[in-house]
Amino acid sequence: MARSAEVAVILAGCGHADGAETREAVFALLALDQHGARFQCLAPNAAQAEVVDHATGQAAGGGRNILEESSRIARVGQCLDLAQADPGRYDALILPGGSGVAKNLCTFAKDGARAQVLPDVAAFVRAFFEAGKPVGAICIAPALVALVLHGMGRGATLTLGDGTGTAEAMAQLGITHRPVSGSREIVIDEPLKLVTTPAYMFGAARLSDVWVGIERCVTEVLARIKPLP
């Protein structure tokens, strides 16, 4: 009997305004579990770029750690330090969205096409493309993927929703942005085995639509894993 797929899931904290979008993260984990895949949550052991009071949407004082905050989603002790993770042991990669992706994992939120990606994050994501393993990116996470691929000298086709505020940056990175009509949609770059879905890039999206898009994304990622021993 073939073993279960092993999937890495990179989280960017906890909370859509300054970390991982919790609904997107949980939906991704649920979809993986429903398909019988094993997953491992990973996060950088580093300080968040900022902290937001999610009751008011305003900046809050104090600092928070990305790994510690991501562990709120993964559960105590079940989120590993990304710097100590070996991408070679995983069959696929999933990147939920949330503002933390564009603030904590890279600087896309403030720098756009000139953004930098945390070195550990860039190296981990790059390893999957170099190995020809499938990658799923949700919400704003395709922007991080675009930055990594640009650094590799590679183009891609992906979606960030309707492209509002992001299409120009994608063009500067040599990335083809494909607009979609809603959160149920996915875009597949077959040569790269890259699957993207917009989720809460449509801010008023229904929860059920976000779930459909993420479940479709995860399904297509798992379908592109090479036959397991």
Beta strands, then each sheet from edge to edge (+ up, - down):
strand 1: 6-10
strand 2: 38-43
strand 3: 52-53
strand 4: 58-59
strand 5: 79-81
strand 6: 92-95
strand 7: 135-138
strand 8: 157-158
strand 9: 176-177
strand 10: 187-189
strand 11: 194-197
sheet 1: 5+ 2+ 1+ 6+ 7+ 11+ 10-
sheet 2: 3+ 4-
sheet 3: 8+ 9+
end
